[in-house]
Amino acid sequence: MDFDDTPDQKSLREAVAALGRRYGHGYFVGKAKAGGHTTELWAEAGKLGYLGVNLPTGYGGGGAGITELSIVAEELAAAGCPLLLIVVSPAIAGTVLARHGTPEQRRAHLPGIADGSTKVVFAITEPEAGSNFHRLGTIARRDGGDWLLRGSKAFISGVDEADLVLVVARTADEATGKLKPALFLVPTDAPGLSRSPLEMEITAPERQWLLYLDDVRVPAGALVGESTDAGLPALFAGLNPERIIVAASSIGTARYALGRAAGYAKGRAVWGRPIGTHQGVAHPLAHAQIQVELARLMVAKAATYYDTGRELEAGTAANLAKYAAADAAALAVDTAIQAMGGNGMTTEYGVATLLGLTRAMRIAPVSREMILNYVAQHVLGQDRSY
């Protein structure tokens, strides 16, 4: 067991951290409040090979793993620039296509995902079904050589800056007639696909959208994989990377918040001594730091399991990592604000701007309660409770 980064991972971490510092939290917040996107940072990260570090070298990627992509997500967040689309484009869509896409789909899309020139977002959540793929109301049906997609999606991140949407729908199994999941690559400008914004109390450049698919016609080649049988394994292929990268980004955000608070506590003097010398300030920060370090270990464990092909263990570890990291990030941000007092709530001091984001990470992409259900059932052996 080795707790140190490899030399290549250390170099990657240092390089991504340096890139993140050149942009910083002010850039992130400025883009969010102006209704813009982190286009420059995304493009530079892609050009430098960071966004595609987990994708196959034959398609322009770095040939590494989710461990390396988690380093990218963590270090950008630790610089105050948590990029949500890393979760959906290279982590979910990139993994799904690399593992289950047809050769044509890999050639067409993976190079762009790897260098950042193509953004693919993920659409599974629905207003009624949530992310329960057994209950999805979006249906795909054959029409000649094409597919027609009808339904609606909710809380879909970054559609306005994406080229493609990876849509999870259900289609009839030819053998049984029962509905089963299938994944489709849908251009964001496809006729019949429309969207409306969801106003969120989150300071982030990536906006949330409602999607409406009104008999959106896509060719047979839009179906991910060689047949509809690829749908379920393709869907599951993206879930563990999603949770690991969300967790890594949460760790980075927590590190950023605690770094800001620690610097403030060391430099802010009251009655002739820094406020950090008072246990009432220092101990909560220390407690939050401990929770962050514990969660960070679970993220590393989950990524290692995933990269070494231990799928079942990776599923459990990814859930634990997401739960622990989201809670640690929420605690870190709240504790940092409390340590900084009124200044902690100002935009200038750059911590309160993360409140909405860290709160959302305890809900999405899978809630704390569903993770507790999973652990109770699959780790502790209890009967299913839902």
VEXDREN-2710 file (C-alpha; in Angstrom, 1 decimal):
% VEXDREN-2710
k/r/px/py/pz
1/MET/0.0/0.0/0.0
2/ASP/1.5/3.3/-1.1
3/PHE/0.0/6.6/-0.1
4/ASP/2.3/8.7/-2.3
5/ASP/1.7/9.9/-5.8
6/THR/3.8/8.4/-8.5
7/PRO/6.3/10.8/-10.0
8/ASP/4.0/11.2/-13.0
9/GLN/1.0/11.9/-10.8
10/LYS/3.0/14.4/-8.7
11/SER/4.0/16.2/-11.8
12/LEU/0.4/16.2/-13.0
13/ARG/-0.8/17.5/-9.7
14/GLU/1.7/20.4/-9.6
15/ALA/1.0/21.4/-13.2
16/VAL/-2.8/21.4/-12.8
17/ALA/-2.5/23.3/-9.5
18/ALA/-0.3/25.9/-11.2
19/LEU/-2.9/26.3/-14.0
20/GLY/-5.7/26.6/-11.5
21/ARG/-3.8/29.3/-9.6
22/ARG/-3.4/31.4/-12.8
23/TYR/-7.2/31.6/-13.0
24/GLY/-8.3/31.4/-9.4
25/HIS/-11.6/31.8/-7.6
26/GLY/-12.1/35.3/-8.8
27/TYR/-12.2/34.2/-12.4
28/PHE/-14.7/31.4/-11.5
29/VAL/-17.0/33.7/-9.6
30/GLY/-16.8/36.4/-12.2
31/LYS/-17.8/34.1/-15.0
32/ALA/-20.7/32.7/-12.9
33/LYS/-22.1/36.1/-12.0
34/ALA/-21.7/37.4/-15.5
35/GLY/-23.6/34.4/-17.0
36/GLY/-20.4/33.3/-18.8
37/HIS/-18.5/30.1/-19.0
38/THR/-15.0/29.0/-18.0
39/THR/-14.1/28.7/-21.6
40/GLU/-10.5/29.9/-21.4
41/LEU/-9.6/27.5/-18.5
42/TRP/-11.4/24.6/-20.1
43/ALA/-9.7/25.2/-23.4
44/GLU/-6.2/25.5/-21.8
45/ALA/-6.8/22.4/-19.6
46/GLY/-7.8/20.5/-22.7
47/LYS/-4.9/21.7/-24.8
48/LEU/-2.5/20.6/-22.1
49/GLY/-4.0/17.1/-22.0
50/TYR/-5.5/17.3/-18.6
51/LEU/-9.2/16.8/-19.6
52/GLY/-8.4/13.6/-21.5
53/VAL/-5.9/12.1/-19.1
54/ASN/-8.1/9.1/-18.5
55/LEU/-8.9/8.4/-22.1
56/PRO/-7.1/5.9/-24.4
57/THR/-4.0/7.2/-26.2
58/GLY/-5.3/6.0/-29.5
59/TYR/-8.0/8.7/-29.4
60/GLY/-5.8/11.5/-28.1
61/GLY/-6.1/10.8/-24.4
62/GLY/-3.4/10.3/-21.8
63/GLY/-3.9/6.6/-21.3
64/ALA/-4.0/6.9/-17.5
65/GLY/-7.0/6.4/-15.3
66/ILE/-9.7/7.8/-13.1
67/THR/-7.0/8.4/-10.4
68/GLU/-5.3/10.9/-12.7
69/LEU/-8.6/12.6/-13.7
70/SER/-9.5/12.9/-10.0
71/ILE/-6.2/14.7/-9.5
72/VAL/-7.1/17.1/-12.2
73/ALA/-10.6/17.7/-10.7
74/GLU/-9.2/18.1/-7.2
75/GLU/-6.4/20.5/-8.0
76/LEU/-8.6/22.8/-10.1
77/ALA/-11.2/22.9/-7.3
78/ALA/-8.4/23.5/-4.7
79/ALA/-7.5/26.6/-6.8
80/GLY/-11.1/27.8/-6.4
81/CYS/-12.2/26.6/-9.9
82/PRO/-14.3/23.5/-9.6
83/LEU/-15.3/22.5/-13.1
84/LEU/-18.5/20.5/-13.1
85/LEU/-18.2/19.5/-16.7
86/ILE/-15.2/17.4/-15.9
87/VAL/-17.6/15.1/-14.2
88/VAL/-19.9/14.7/-17.2
89/SER/-17.7/15.0/-20.3
90/PRO/-14.5/13.1/-19.8
91/ALA/-15.6/11.1/-16.7
92/ILE/-19.0/9.9/-17.7
93/ALA/-19.3/10.3/-21.5
94/GLY/-15.6/9.6/-22.1
95/THR/-15.7/6.5/-20.1
96/VAL/-19.0/5.2/-21.6
97/LEU/-17.8/5.7/-25.1
98/ALA/-14.3/4.3/-24.5
99/ARG/-15.8/1.2/-23.0
100/HIS/-19.0/0.6/-24.9
101/GLY/-19.0/2.9/-27.9
102/THR/-18.7/1.6/-31.4
103/PRO/-15.4/2.2/-33.3
104/GLU/-17.1/4.9/-35.3
105/GLN/-18.4/6.6/-32.1
106/ARG/-14.9/6.5/-30.5
107/ARG/-13.2/7.9/-33.6
108/ALA/-15.8/10.7/-33.9
109/HIS/-16.1/11.8/-30.3
110/LEU/-13.2/10.8/-28.0
111/PRO/-10.5/13.0/-29.5
112/GLY/-12.7/16.1/-29.0
113/ILE/-13.6/15.1/-25.5
114/ALA/-9.9/14.5/-24.8
115/ASP/-8.8/17.9/-26.0
116/GLY/-11.8/19.8/-24.7
117/SER/-13.1/20.9/-28.1
118/THR/-16.2/18.7/-27.7
119/LYS/-18.3/18.9/-24.6
120/VAL/-20.8/16.1/-23.9
121/VAL/-23.3/16.4/-21.1
122/PHE/-25.4/13.7/-19.4
123/ALA/-29.1/13.5/-19.3
124/ILE/-30.7/10.9/-17.0
125/THR/-32.6/12.8/-14.3
126/GLU/-36.3/13.4/-14.9
127/PRO/-38.9/15.5/-13.1
128/GLU/-40.9/12.5/-11.9
129/ALA/-38.4/9.5/-11.9
130/GLY/-35.4/11.3/-10.6
131/SER/-32.4/9.2/-11.7
132/ASN/-34.2/5.9/-11.2
133/PHE/-33.6/4.3/-14.6
134/HIS/-36.3/1.7/-14.0
135/ARG/-38.9/4.5/-14.0
136/LEU/-37.7/6.8/-16.7
137/GLY/-40.4/8.3/-18.9
138/THR/-38.2/9.2/-21.8
139/ILE/-38.9/6.6/-24.5
140/ALA/-36.9/5.7/-27.7
141/ARG/-38.7/3.9/-30.5
142/ARG/-37.6/2.8/-33.9
143/ASP/-38.8/4.7/-37.0
144/GLY/-37.4/3.1/-40.1
145/GLY/-33.6/3.2/-39.8
146/ASP/-33.8/6.0/-37.2
147/TRP/-34.7/6.4/-33.5
148/LEU/-37.3/8.8/-32.2
149/LEU/-36.9/10.1/-28.6
150/ARG/-39.7/11.6/-26.6
151/GLY/-39.6/12.7/-22.9
152/SER/-38.2/15.3/-20.6
153/LYS/-35.1/15.7/-18.4
154/ALA/-34.3/17.9/-15.4
155/PHE/-31.2/19.3/-13.7
156/ILE/-29.0/18.8/-16.8
157/SER/-25.8/20.7/-16.4
158/GLY/-24.1/22.8/-19.1
159/VAL/-26.4/22.0/-22.0
160/ASP/-26.0/25.6/-23.3
161/GLU/-22.2/25.1/-23.8
162/ALA/-22.3/21.4/-25.0
163/ASP/-22.2/19.9/-28.4
164/LEU/-23.9/16.6/-27.5
165/VAL/-26.2/15.3/-24.9
166/LEU/-25.8/11.6/-23.8
167/VAL/-29.5/10.8/-23.2
168/VAL/-30.6/7.9/-21.2
169/ALA/-33.9/6.6/-22.5
170/ARG/-35.9/3.3/-22.4
171/THR/-36.7/1.2/-25.3
172/ALA/-38.6/-2.1/-25.7
173/ASP/-36.6/-5.3/-25.5
174/GLU/-37.2/-7.2/-28.7
175/ALA/-37.3/-10.6/-26.8
176/THR/-39.5/-9.7/-23.9
177/GLY/-41.2/-6.4/-24.8
178/LYS/-40.2/-4.9/-21.5
179/LEU/-38.5/-1.5/-21.4
180/LYS/-34.8/-1.4/-20.8
181/PRO/-32.3/1.5/-20.8
182/ALA/-30.5/2.7/-23.9
183/LEU/-28.1/5.6/-24.4
184/PHE/-28.1/8.0/-27.3
185/LEU/-25.8/10.7/-28.5
186/VAL/-28.0/13.7/-29.4
187/PRO/-26.7/16.9/-30.9
188/THR/-27.8/19.9/-28.8
189/ASP/-29.1/21.6/-32.0
190/ALA/-31.2/18.6/-33.0
191/PRO/-34.8/19.5/-34.2
192/GLY/-37.3/18.8/-31.5
193/LEU/-34.8/19.2/-28.6
194/SER/-35.6/22.3/-26.6
195/ARG/-34.5/23.6/-23.2
196/SER/-35.4/26.1/-20.5
197/PRO/-33.2/27.2/-17.6
198/LEU/-33.6/26.2/-14.0
199/GLU/-32.8/29.1/-11.8
200/MET/-30.5/27.8/-9.0
201/GLU/-29.1/29.3/-5.8
202/ILE/-25.6/28.1/-6.8
203/THR/-22.7/30.3/-7.8
204/ALA/-21.3/28.4/-10.8
205/PRO/-20.7/29.0/-14.5
206/GLU/-22.4/25.7/-15.4
207/ARG/-26.1/26.3/-15.5
208/GLN/-28.9/23.8/-14.9
209/TRP/-31.6/23.0/-17.5
210/LEU/-34.9/21.3/-18.2
211/LEU/-34.8/19.4/-21.5
212/TYR/-37.7/18.5/-23.7
213/LEU/-37.4/15.8/-26.4
214/ASP/-40.4/16.1/-28.8
215/ASP/-39.8/13.1/-31.2
216/VAL/-36.2/14.0/-31.6
217/ARG/-34.9/12.0/-34.6
218/VAL/-31.5/10.5/-34.5
219/PRO/-29.8/8.0/-36.8
220/ALA/-29.1/4.4/-35.9
221/GLY/-25.5/5.4/-35.2
222/ALA/-26.5/7.6/-32.3
223/LEU/-27.3/4.5/-30.2
224/VAL/-24.3/3.9/-27.9
225/GLY/-22.9/0.4/-28.6
226/GLU/-23.7/-2.2/-31.2
227/SER/-27.2/-2.8/-29.9
228/THR/-29.7/-1.9/-27.2
229/ASP/-28.1/-4.7/-25.1
230/ALA/-25.2/-2.3/-24.4
231/GLY/-27.4/0.2/-22.6
232/LEU/-27.3/-1.2/-19.1
233/PRO/-23.6/-1.9/-18.9
234/ALA/-22.8/1.4/-20.6
235/LEU/-25.0/3.3/-18.1
236/PHE/-23.3/1.6/-15.1
237/ALA/-19.8/2.2/-16.6
238/GLY/-20.3/6.0/-16.1
239/LEU/-21.7/5.9/-12.6
240/ASN/-18.5/5.1/-10.6
241/PRO/-16.3/7.6/-12.4
242/GLU/-19.1/10.2/-11.9
243/ARG/-19.1/9.7/-8.1
244/ILE/-15.3/9.5/-7.8
245/ILE/-14.8/12.8/-9.7
246/VAL/-17.5/14.6/-7.8
247/ALA/-15.8/13.4/-4.6
248/ALA/-12.4/14.6/-5.8
249/SER/-13.8/18.0/-6.7
250/SER/-15.4/18.2/-3.3
251/ILE/-12.1/17.5/-1.6
252/GLY/-10.5/20.2/-3.7
253/THR/-13.2/22.7/-2.7
254/ALA/-12.7/21.8/0.9
255/ARG/-9.0/22.3/0.7
256/TYR/-9.5/25.7/-0.9
257/ALA/-12.0/26.8/1.8
258/LEU/-9.8/25.7/4.7
259/GLY/-6.7/27.2/3.1
260/ARG/-8.5/30.6/2.9
261/ALA/-9.7/30.3/6.5
262/ALA/-6.3/29.2/7.9
263/GLY/-4.6/32.1/6.3
264/TYR/-7.2/34.5/7.6
265/ALA/-7.0/33.0/11.2
266/LYS/-3.2/33.3/11.1
267/GLY/-3.2/36.9/9.9
268/ARG/-6.2/38.4/11.7
269/ALA/-5.0/39.7/15.1
270/VAL/-7.4/40.7/17.9
271/TRP/-6.1/41.8/21.3
272/GLY/-2.6/41.5/20.1
273/ARG/-2.6/37.9/18.9
274/PRO/-3.8/36.0/15.8
275/ILE/-7.4/34.6/16.2
276/GLY/-6.0/31.2/15.2
277/THR/-4.3/30.9/18.6
278/HIS/-7.7/30.6/20.2
279/GLN/-8.9/27.0/20.4
280/GLY/-12.5/28.2/19.6
281/VAL/-11.3/29.1/16.1
282/ALA/-8.5/26.6/15.6
283/HIS/-10.2/23.4/16.8
284/PRO/-13.2/23.6/14.4
285/LEU/-10.8/24.2/11.5
286/ALA/-8.6/21.2/12.6
287/HIS/-11.7/19.0/12.9
288/ALA/-12.8/19.9/9.4
289/GLN/-9.2/19.2/8.1
290/ILE/-9.3/15.7/9.6
291/GLN/-12.6/15.0/7.9
292/VAL/-11.2/16.2/4.6
293/GLU/-8.1/14.0/4.9
294/LEU/-10.2/10.9/5.8
295/ALA/-12.5/11.5/2.8
296/ARG/-9.5/12.0/0.6
297/LEU/-8.2/8.6/1.4
298/MET/-11.5/7.0/0.4
299/VAL/-11.4/8.9/-2.9
300/ALA/-8.0/7.5/-3.6
301/LYS/-9.2/4.0/-2.6
302/ALA/-12.2/4.2/-4.9
303/ALA/-10.1/5.4/-7.8
304/THR/-7.6/2.7/-7.3
305/TYR/-10.2/0.0/-7.2
306/TYR/-11.8/1.4/-10.4
307/ASP/-8.5/1.6/-12.3
308/THR/-7.5/-1.9/-11.3
309/GLY/-10.8/-3.4/-12.6
310/ARG/-12.3/-4.3/-9.2
311/GLU/-15.7/-3.2/-10.2
312/LEU/-17.8/-4.4/-7.2
313/GLU/-15.4/-2.9/-4.7
314/ALA/-15.2/0.2/-6.7
315/GLY/-18.9/0.6/-6.6
316/THR/-19.0/0.5/-2.8
317/ALA/-15.9/2.7/-2.4
318/ALA/-17.2/5.3/-4.9
319/ASN/-20.4/5.6/-2.9
320/LEU/-18.5/6.0/0.4
321/ALA/-16.1/8.5/-1.2
322/LYS/-18.9/10.6/-2.5
323/TYR/-20.8/10.6/0.8
324/ALA/-17.7/11.4/2.9
325/ALA/-16.2/14.0/0.5
326/ALA/-19.5/15.9/0.1
327/ASP/-20.0/16.1/3.9
328/ALA/-16.4/17.1/4.4
329/ALA/-16.7/19.9/1.9
330/ALA/-19.9/21.2/3.3
331/LEU/-18.3/21.2/6.8
332/ALA/-15.1/22.8/5.6
333/VAL/-16.9/25.7/3.9
334/ASP/-19.3/26.3/6.8
335/THR/-16.4/26.2/9.3
336/ALA/-14.3/28.5/7.2
337/ILE/-17.1/31.1/7.0
338/GLN/-17.6/30.9/10.8
339/ALA/-13.9/31.4/11.4
340/MET/-13.8/34.4/9.2
341/GLY/-16.9/36.0/10.8
342/GLY/-18.7/38.6/8.7
343/ASN/-15.9/38.6/6.2
344/GLY/-16.6/35.0/5.4
345/MET/-19.9/36.0/3.9
346/THR/-18.4/38.5/1.5
347/THR/-17.6/37.9/-2.1
348/GLU/-14.2/39.4/-1.6
349/TYR/-13.0/36.7/0.8
350/GLY/-14.1/33.9/-1.6
351/VAL/-15.7/31.3/0.6
352/ALA/-19.4/31.9/0.9
353/THR/-19.6/31.7/-2.9
354/LEU/-19.2/28.0/-2.4
355/LEU/-22.1/27.4/-0.1
356/GLY/-24.7/26.5/-2.7
357/LEU/-22.3/24.2/-4.6
358/THR/-21.2/22.2/-1.5
359/ARG/-24.8/21.9/-0.4
360/ALA/-25.8/20.6/-3.8
361/MET/-23.0/18.0/-3.7
362/ARG/-24.8/16.4/-0.7
363/ILE/-27.8/15.8/-3.0
364/ALA/-26.4/15.2/-6.4
365/PRO/-25.5/13.1/-8.3
366/VAL/-26.8/10.6/-5.7
367/SER/-28.2/11.7/-2.4
368/ARG/-26.8/10.9/1.0
369/GLU/-29.9/8.9/1.8
370/MET/-29.5/6.6/-1.3
371/ILE/-25.9/6.0/-0.4
372/LEU/-27.0/5.0/3.1
373/ASN/-29.5/2.7/1.6
374/TYR/-26.8/1.1/-0.5
375/VAL/-24.4/0.7/2.4
376/ALA/-27.1/-0.8/4.6
377/GLN/-28.2/-3.3/2.0
378/HIS/-24.9/-4.2/0.2
379/VAL/-22.3/-3.8/3.0
380/LEU/-24.3/-4.5/6.2
381/GLY/-26.6/-7.1/4.6
382/GLN/-29.9/-5.6/5.5
383/ASP/-33.1/-6.0/3.6
384/ARG/-33.9/-3.4/1.0
385/SER/-35.7/-0.5/2.5
386/TYR/-37.1/1.2/-0.6
END
